[in-house]
């Protein structure tokens, strides 16, 4: 994945920015060498616009994405819009990555868990790996490198 081939994401938003919506982008931006295009635009319409106007705007945003990110905290807002965003994602056959509630403050409805391609915690590595797997089927196997000093593991003469 490179700057020339960024991931295309849509984050559920209900035509308003909230803490979880903004947090998604903080996490995506914190990872080096992860490039994405955000197709969600919470400012595209006024939240009190006619339902058909809101729905058409959402369709236009979602159809451009490869993957939909659904912060579970958004499930407590205007359920109708979130449900619509989910249905549109399913209609376009887009994978949905469900992000657990921040701080474990609520339980996730069973229906939401069933539609998710992946369910992840608020961890930039987990979220980005889930995007890579769900959107493009990429292998995300990674290994952590642990640095240590062999001197710390030498046995004393008395220990042998």
Secondary structure, 3 states (H helix, E strand, C coil): CCHHHCEEEEECCCCCCCHHHHHHHHHHHCCCCCCEEECCCCCCCCCCCCHHHHHHHHHHHHCCCCEEEEEHHHHHCCHHHHHHHHHHHHHCCCEEEEECCHHHCCCCCHHHHHHCCEEECCCHHHHHHHHHHHHHCCCCCCCCCCCCCHHHHCCCHHHC
